[in-house]
């Protein structure tokens, strides 16, 4: 059997994963949604000041993916953009909370697998096209 079943990464893409992070996947997804599609520098700045507890492990994974791109693929860290970011559900630790009259309630301590992929994108063309579109849209909308 060949390796074609496994997803392949582009040459300019680096990945980092943190497994069994003690944060619920729903809460981690809220934080990951803030940084998906942004540059690594912007993402780290956003995560530094985000009030959510899940922002710290997500920031570590983003920094790790950037370091992987820089050290393993010799990519420029200033051109890196978060191309793919997702959170999967990890193993759930089951605990019991003692209650009255001999009962016990189940507590589920959920874990997450956080995966971030960064991709190198050339800097030059992006800004000028964005400005051109926004000014064209504002001129068309005013008439």
Helices and strands as residue ranges (DSSP letters): G 3-5, E 13-21, H 25-35, H 40-49, H 54-73, G 77-79, E 80-89, E 93-98, G 100-102, E 104-109, E 112-120, H 124-142
